[in-house]
Amino acid sequence: MKPYYNPSFATEELEFHGIEKNSEGKALYFPVQSRKVLVENGIETDEYFRHIPERSVLESTEVIYIGTLGDIPCHCFEIPEEAEFENMEFLGLNDLYGIIDEEMLGITSRAVQMADFYRTHQYCGLCGSSTHYVPEETGMQCGSCAHLAYPRISPAIVVLIEKEKELLMARSHHFKEGMYGLVAGFVEAGETIEHAVHREVKEEVGVSIKELSYFGSQPWPFPSSLMIGFTAAYESGDIEIDTNEIEDAKWFPIDKIPTPPSKKSITGSLIELFIETHTPK
Protein backbone atom coordinates (compact mmCIF):
# COMPACT_ATOMS: atom_id res chain seq x y z
CA MET A 1 0.00 0.00 0.00
CA LYS A 2 2.96 2.33 -0.43
CA PRO A 3 3.63 3.96 -3.81
CA TYR A 4 6.26 6.60 -4.48
CA TYR A 5 5.39 9.57 -2.29
CA ASN A 6 6.49 13.10 -3.20
CA PRO A 7 5.68 15.39 -0.25
CA SER A 8 4.88 19.09 -0.46
CA PHE A 9 6.99 21.64 1.48
CA ALA A 10 10.09 19.48 0.90
CA THR A 11 13.16 20.19 -1.21
CA GLU A 12 15.05 17.39 -2.91
CA GLU A 13 17.32 19.42 -5.19
CA LEU A 14 18.80 21.94 -2.74
CA GLU A 15 22.38 21.22 -1.66
CA PHE A 16 22.39 22.44 1.92
CA HIS A 17 26.16 22.96 2.18
CA GLY A 18 27.10 23.89 -1.36
CA ILE A 19 28.86 26.82 -3.00
CA GLU A 20 27.76 30.08 -1.37
CA LYS A 21 28.73 32.39 -4.25
CA ASN A 22 27.92 32.31 -7.95
CA SER A 23 30.60 33.46 -10.39
CA GLU A 24 27.99 35.51 -12.28
CA GLY A 25 26.51 37.01 -9.13
CA LYS A 26 23.26 35.04 -9.41
CA ALA A 27 21.36 34.26 -6.22
CA LEU A 28 17.90 33.72 -4.80
CA TYR A 29 16.80 35.83 -1.83
CA PHE A 30 13.88 35.01 0.44
CA PRO A 31 12.81 38.04 2.54
CA VAL A 32 10.82 36.84 5.58
CA GLN A 33 8.72 38.61 8.17
CA SER A 34 6.79 36.68 10.84
CA ARG A 35 6.91 33.45 8.79
CA LYS A 36 5.67 35.10 5.59
CA VAL A 37 7.76 35.87 2.50
CA LEU A 38 7.82 39.14 0.62
CA VAL A 39 7.00 38.96 -3.10
CA GLU A 40 6.54 41.60 -5.77
CA ASN A 41 3.08 42.12 -7.22
CA GLY A 42 2.52 41.87 -10.95
CA ILE A 43 5.44 39.61 -11.88
CA GLU A 44 5.57 35.99 -13.01
CA THR A 45 5.80 33.56 -10.12
CA ASP A 46 9.01 32.02 -11.48
CA GLU A 47 10.59 35.45 -10.95
CA TYR A 48 9.83 35.43 -7.24
CA PHE A 49 12.97 35.65 -5.09
CA ARG A 50 15.27 36.53 -8.02
CA HIS A 51 15.34 40.21 -7.07
CA ILE A 52 18.58 41.21 -5.32
CA PRO A 53 17.68 43.45 -2.37
CA GLU A 54 19.22 46.88 -2.01
CA ARG A 55 22.52 47.04 -0.15
CA SER A 56 20.93 49.05 2.68
CA VAL A 57 18.42 46.23 3.26
CA LEU A 58 21.08 43.52 3.31
CA GLU A 59 23.31 45.52 5.64
CA SER A 60 20.48 46.03 8.14
CA THR A 61 20.10 42.31 8.89
CA GLU A 62 22.04 39.04 8.79
CA VAL A 63 21.70 37.22 5.49
CA ILE A 64 21.59 33.46 6.04
CA TYR A 65 22.84 31.01 3.42
CA ILE A 66 20.39 28.08 3.24
CA GLY A 67 21.75 26.04 0.32
CA THR A 68 22.53 26.00 -3.39
CA LEU A 69 20.09 25.13 -6.17
CA GLY A 70 22.14 23.94 -9.12
CA ASP A 71 24.83 26.64 -9.09
CA ILE A 72 22.61 29.35 -7.58
CA PRO A 73 23.05 30.05 -3.85
CA CYS A 74 19.90 30.71 -1.83
CA HIS A 75 19.66 33.11 1.10
CA CYS A 76 17.01 34.21 3.55
CA PHE A 77 16.81 37.15 5.91
CA GLU A 78 14.35 38.56 8.42
CA ILE A 79 12.75 41.91 7.60
CA PRO A 80 12.08 44.35 10.48
CA GLU A 81 8.38 44.72 11.30
CA GLU A 82 8.48 48.47 10.75
CA ALA A 83 9.72 48.11 7.15
CA GLU A 84 7.34 49.23 4.39
CA PHE A 85 7.35 48.26 0.72
CA GLU A 86 5.47 49.50 -2.33
CA ASN A 87 3.85 47.13 -4.82
CA MET A 88 4.80 44.11 -2.72
CA GLU A 89 2.98 41.79 -0.33
CA PHE A 90 3.69 39.13 2.26
CA LEU A 91 2.45 35.60 1.51
CA GLY A 92 2.35 32.58 3.79
CA LEU A 93 3.42 29.12 2.72
CA ASN A 94 -0.19 28.03 2.35
CA ASP A 95 -0.78 31.00 0.05
CA LEU A 96 2.12 29.91 -2.15
CA TYR A 97 0.95 26.29 -2.44
CA GLY A 98 -0.11 25.67 -6.03
CA ILE A 99 1.31 29.03 -7.16
CA ILE A 100 5.01 28.20 -7.23
CA ASP A 101 6.42 24.78 -8.17
CA GLU A 102 6.91 22.12 -5.51
CA GLU A 103 10.71 22.39 -5.40
CA MET A 104 10.61 26.15 -4.93
CA LEU A 105 7.90 25.72 -2.29
CA GLY A 106 10.23 23.36 -0.42
CA ILE A 107 13.09 25.86 -0.57
CA THR A 108 10.77 28.65 0.57
CA SER A 109 9.65 26.45 3.45
CA ARG A 110 13.28 26.01 4.50
CA ALA A 111 13.85 29.77 4.18
CA VAL A 112 10.87 30.57 6.40
CA GLN A 113 11.95 28.11 9.08
CA MET A 114 15.58 29.24 9.04
CA ALA A 115 14.65 32.94 9.20
CA ASP A 116 12.29 32.21 12.09
CA PHE A 117 15.00 30.22 13.84
CA TYR A 118 17.39 33.16 13.49
CA ARG A 119 14.74 35.62 14.77
CA THR A 120 13.92 33.56 17.87
CA HIS A 121 17.51 32.66 18.83
CA GLN A 122 19.21 36.04 19.06
CA TYR A 123 20.28 35.33 22.64
CA CYS A 124 21.82 32.31 24.32
CA GLY A 125 19.42 30.11 26.26
CA LEU A 126 22.16 29.32 28.81
CA CYS A 127 23.81 32.64 29.65
CA GLY A 128 21.72 35.26 27.83
CA SER A 129 24.55 36.65 25.69
CA SER A 130 24.18 37.54 22.01
CA THR A 131 24.49 34.80 19.41
CA HIS A 132 25.64 34.69 15.81
CA TYR A 133 24.84 32.39 12.90
CA VAL A 134 27.35 29.65 12.03
CA PRO A 135 26.66 28.49 8.44
CA GLU A 136 28.71 25.29 8.54
CA GLU A 137 26.77 24.16 11.62
CA THR A 138 23.40 25.60 10.56
CA GLY A 139 23.14 26.90 14.08
CA MET A 140 23.23 29.94 16.34
CA GLN A 141 26.29 30.09 18.59
CA CYS A 142 26.79 32.14 21.73
CA GLY A 143 29.70 34.58 21.55
CA SER A 144 30.29 34.20 25.28
CA CYS A 145 29.88 30.56 26.34
CA ALA A 146 29.97 29.02 22.81
CA HIS A 147 26.69 27.16 23.34
CA LEU A 148 25.32 26.09 19.94
CA ALA A 149 21.58 25.93 19.23
CA TYR A 150 20.13 24.16 16.21
CA PRO A 151 16.80 24.64 14.39
CA ARG A 152 13.93 22.99 16.21
CA ILE A 153 12.35 20.04 14.43
CA SER A 154 9.45 18.34 16.22
CA PRO A 155 8.80 14.77 15.04
CA ALA A 156 5.15 13.74 14.87
CA ILE A 157 3.36 10.65 13.63
CA VAL A 158 0.18 10.19 11.61
CA VAL A 159 -1.37 6.79 10.96
CA LEU A 160 -4.03 5.40 8.63
CA ILE A 161 -5.90 2.56 10.38
CA GLU A 162 -7.92 0.13 8.28
CA LYS A 163 -10.54 -2.46 9.29
CA GLU A 164 -12.40 -4.51 6.67
CA LYS A 165 -12.26 -1.74 4.07
CA GLU A 166 -13.25 0.90 6.60
CA LEU A 167 -11.05 3.78 7.64
CA LEU A 168 -10.72 5.10 11.20
CA MET A 169 -10.91 8.88 11.12
CA ALA A 170 -10.79 11.42 13.92
CA ARG A 171 -11.94 14.99 14.25
CA SER A 172 -9.97 17.62 16.19
CA HIS A 173 -11.68 20.44 18.06
CA HIS A 174 -10.13 23.03 15.74
CA PHE A 175 -11.12 21.36 12.44
CA LYS A 176 -13.53 23.03 10.07
CA GLU A 177 -17.10 21.75 10.26
CA GLY A 178 -17.44 18.30 8.72
CA MET A 179 -13.71 17.67 8.37
CA TYR A 180 -12.05 14.52 9.67
CA GLY A 181 -8.42 13.48 9.60
CA LEU A 182 -6.26 10.64 10.89
CA VAL A 183 -4.86 9.88 14.33
CA ALA A 184 -1.70 11.93 14.84
CA GLY A 185 0.51 13.20 17.63
CA PHE A 186 4.00 14.21 18.67
CA VAL A 187 6.78 11.79 19.55
CA GLU A 188 7.71 12.06 23.23
CA ALA A 189 11.23 12.15 24.63
CA GLY A 190 12.65 8.67 25.08
CA GLU A 191 10.33 6.77 22.75
CA THR A 192 10.64 5.37 19.25
CA ILE A 193 8.35 6.54 16.47
CA GLU A 194 6.77 3.08 16.39
CA HIS A 195 5.95 3.28 20.08
CA ALA A 196 4.56 6.78 19.54
CA VAL A 197 2.12 5.44 16.94
CA HIS A 198 0.78 2.71 19.24
CA ARG A 199 0.61 5.10 22.21
CA GLU A 200 -1.18 7.90 20.35
CA VAL A 201 -3.73 5.50 18.88
CA LYS A 202 -4.46 3.96 22.27
CA GLU A 203 -4.65 7.36 24.01
CA GLU A 204 -6.80 9.14 21.44
CA VAL A 205 -9.20 6.46 20.21
CA GLY A 206 -8.74 3.49 22.57
CA VAL A 207 -8.02 0.75 20.03
CA SER A 208 -5.02 -1.48 19.42
CA ILE A 209 -3.36 -1.85 16.01
CA LYS A 210 -1.08 -4.29 14.21
CA GLU A 211 0.89 -4.60 10.95
CA LEU A 212 2.41 -1.16 11.28
CA SER A 213 4.06 -0.12 8.01
CA TYR A 214 6.07 3.00 7.15
CA PHE A 215 4.53 5.15 4.40
CA GLY A 216 6.69 8.28 4.12
CA SER A 217 7.61 11.54 5.79
CA GLN A 218 6.98 15.23 5.22
CA PRO A 219 8.51 18.40 6.63
CA TRP A 220 5.51 20.35 7.92
CA PRO A 221 6.50 23.98 8.53
CA PHE A 222 3.54 24.94 10.74
CA PRO A 223 5.64 25.73 12.59
CA SER A 224 8.46 23.14 12.45
CA SER A 225 7.31 19.53 12.48
CA LEU A 226 8.50 16.43 10.67
CA MET A 227 5.44 14.29 9.94
CA ILE A 228 6.12 10.54 9.76
CA GLY A 229 3.31 8.58 8.12
CA PHE A 230 2.27 4.98 8.71
CA THR A 231 -0.46 2.54 7.73
CA ALA A 232 -1.79 -0.07 10.15
CA ALA A 233 -4.51 -2.67 10.57
CA TYR A 234 -7.07 -2.70 13.38
CA GLU A 235 -6.43 -5.40 15.99
CA SER A 236 -8.90 -5.01 18.87
CA GLY A 237 -10.90 -2.68 21.07
CA ASP A 238 -13.82 -0.28 20.82
CA ILE A 239 -13.47 3.41 20.06
CA GLU A 240 -13.12 5.46 23.23
CA ILE A 241 -11.99 9.00 22.49
CA ASP A 242 -9.90 11.30 24.65
CA THR A 243 -12.10 14.39 24.62
CA ASN A 244 -9.16 16.57 25.61
CA GLU A 245 -7.49 15.67 22.32
CA ILE A 246 -10.25 15.01 19.80
CA GLU A 247 -13.95 15.72 19.34
CA ASP A 248 -15.05 12.56 17.55
CA ALA A 249 -13.76 9.38 15.91
CA LYS A 250 -15.53 6.75 13.84
CA TRP A 251 -15.12 4.13 11.14
CA PHE A 252 -15.96 5.26 7.61
CA PRO A 253 -16.66 2.99 4.62
CA ILE A 254 -15.08 4.22 1.41
CA ASP A 255 -18.31 5.75 0.08
CA LYS A 256 -18.87 7.74 3.28
CA ILE A 257 -15.41 9.24 3.80
CA PRO A 258 -15.83 12.96 4.51
CA THR A 259 -13.86 15.65 2.72
CA PRO A 260 -10.24 14.90 3.68
CA PRO A 261 -7.48 17.44 4.31
CA SER A 262 -5.69 18.76 1.25
CA LYS A 263 -3.30 16.46 -0.59
CA LYS A 264 -0.55 18.96 0.29
CA SER A 265 -0.44 17.22 3.68
CA ILE A 266 0.72 13.65 4.22
CA THR A 267 -2.66 12.99 5.87
CA GLY A 268 -4.43 13.87 2.64
CA SER A 269 -2.06 11.66 0.65
CA LEU A 270 -2.66 8.69 2.96
CA ILE A 271 -6.43 9.03 2.68
CA GLU A 272 -6.23 9.39 -1.09
CA LEU A 273 -4.16 6.20 -1.25
CA PHE A 274 -6.80 4.34 0.79
CA ILE A 275 -9.56 5.54 -1.54
CA GLU A 276 -7.61 4.58 -4.67
CA THR A 277 -6.72 1.17 -3.25
CA HIS A 278 -10.33 0.27 -2.39
CA THR A 279 -12.18 1.85 -5.31
CA PRO A 280 -13.33 -0.83 -7.77
CA LYS A 281 -11.47 -0.53 -11.06
N, C-alpha and C positions, 0 to 999 in steps of 0.2 A: 504493500500500500504506500510505497514511497517513491515517487518519480523524482526527476531532477527539480530542485526547488531553487528559485532565483529570488531572494528576498529584496523588498524595497528598503530604502534608507541604508543600503550597504554599498561599499565600493570594493570592486575586485581588481581595478586597474591602477589604483593609486599606489605608488611606491613610497611607503611612509618615511624612509630614510634615504632618499635619493639625492640628486644634485640640486642644490638650493638656488643656483643661478643659471640663467639661460644666456648663451652667448649673444643672442639677438635682443636680449632685454625683455623677452616675452614672460608673462606671468599671469596667474589668476589671483584676484584679490576678493576676499569675502568679508565685507564690512558687516559687523554684527552689533545689535543693540537689544539687550533683554531677550536673547534667543530668537531674534528675527533678523533677517538679512536685508540689506539695503539694495534695491535694484532701481534702474532708471526706467521711467515710463516711456512708452512709445518706441521701444527698440525690440528687435527679434530676441527671443529667449535664449538662443545660442550665443548671443552677445553679452548675456549677463556675466558679470564678474571679470570681464576682459578689460574694463576701464582701470587704468592706473591712477590711483588717488593722488591728489596734489601733495607736494612735499610737506606742506604745513600740517596736513592731516596725518601723514605717516609719522612725522616727528612728534606728534602730540600723544602717541600711544605706542605700545610695543607690538610690533608686527610678528606674528607667530608663523613659522614655517610648518605646514601640516603634511607635506608630501609632494611628490612629483608625478604628473600625469603625462606619460610619454617623455618629452624633454621639457615640459613646462612646469616650473615650480608653482605651488599653490600656497597662499598665505591667508590668514585671517587676522582680524584685529577688532577690538571692542571700541565702539563709537560712544563718546560721552552723551549722556541723556539730554544735555542742553543743546546739542548740535542740531542745526536746521539745514534742510536741503530742499532745493527747488526741483520740481519735475521728477521727484524720486519718491519711493514708498518702501516701507518695511513689510516684508512678507514672512509668514511662518512656514515651517517645513510642510505642514499640511496644505497650505496655500500653493506651494510649489509642486506638490504631487500631481502628476499628469501634465504639468506645464513644461518642465525640463526633463531631459532623459534620465533614466534610472541611475546611470553611472554618476552623472553630475549631481543628482539628488543625494547619492551616497556621500559624495565629497562635501556637499553643502552641509549634510548632517554632521560630518566630522568637524567641519569648520565651526558650526554652532556650538557643539559640545566642547571643543577646545577653547573657544573664546569665552564661554561661560566658565570653564575651569579656571582660566586665567583671571577672570573678573572676581571669582569667589575665593581665590587663594593668594591674595596680595600680601597676606601676613602669615607668619609661621604659626601653626597650631600648637607648637610646644613652648616657644619663648616669646611670641608676639612680634618678632622683628620682621622687617620687610623681606620679601622674597623676589627672586628673579627667575625667568624661564630658562630652562636648560634643554635645548633642542635635541641633543643626542640621547637624553633620558626621557624626553616627552614629559617633563615634570617641572614643578616649581620648587626651587631650592632656597632655603633660608641663608641669608648672607652672614648670619651671626653663628648659629649652631650647626649649619649645614644639613639640617633635616630636609629630606626630599619627599614631596607629596606628588602622587600620581593621579591622573584623571579617575574619577569614581565611575565604576561600572557595576551595576547591581544585577546579578544573575536572577532570572525568574523563569519558572516553568509554565507551560500550558499543555494540556493533554486532551486529546479526543478519545472519548470512551464509548465503545460500541457494544450493543447487546441485541442480537438477533435482528440486525438491520435497523436498529433504533439508535439514536444518538442522544447522549446525555448532555443537556445544555443548561447553563446557569445564567441567572440574571442578577447583575450588580445593582445596588441602590442608585448609582449615578448614571445608569444606562438610559438612553432615550426610550420612550414608551414603545413597548412591543419588541424591543431588541433583546436577544439572548446571545451569550457567547459560550466559551468553554471554561472548565475549571482551570484556574491559574493562580500563581502565588510566588512570592520571593523565596529563594533558597536561604536558609538560616545558617549562621556560623556553625561550622563543625559537622555539617551533613553533606552527603553526596547529592547530586541532582536527582538520582533515581529515588533516594529516600524522600527527597522533597516532593516528588510527584505523589508517592503513596501517602505521605503525611497530609498534603494539601487536599487530596481527594477525600480522605477519611475525615478531616476536620470540616471541610466545607459542605460535603453532601452525604457523608456517612457510609459510603459503600467501599468495598474492597475491589481491587483490580488485579489483572494478571496480563501476561504477554506484553509487557512494556517494550515498545520499540521506538528508537530515535527517528525523528522525522527531519529535523533541520533546525537552524538557528537564525535569529534576526536581531541586528542591533536596533533598538527601539529608543529613539532619542527624546522621550517624553517622561522624565528628562534624560535618563542615562542608563537604561536597562539593556540587558542582553537576554532576549527571549529564546528559550530552548524548548522546542516542540517535540511532543511524543504522541504516539497512538497506543491504545491499550484496549483490552477486552474486559468486560464486566465479569466479576467472579462471584460476589455474594453481597447481601445486605439490602436494606430498604433505604430510600432517600430520606435523610434527616438533615435539614440545612442548618448551618450556623447563621442565624439571623443578624449577627454582628458583621458578617462578611458578605452575605448575598441575600437577595430578596426572594428568590424562587429558583427551583431546579426541577426539571422533569425530563422524561424520555420522549423524544420526538421521532415518529416514523418519517421516512424521507419526504413524503408528500405533505408533511405538516411543519417542516422546518421553517421557523420564522426568518425574517430578513437578517442575514448574518452580518457581522462587521465587514468593512471593506477588505478586498483582497490585498490591499497594501499592508495589512497586518498578517502575521503568521497564523493567527486564529482564523481569519477569513480564508486563507489558503488551505488550512486543514479541513474546514467545513466543506469547501468546494471540492476537495479531493474525495471526501466521503460521499457527496452527492453524485459525483461522476462515477465513482466505483459501484454504486448501488442503483444507478439509473439504467433500466433495461435498454439495451442497444437496439 
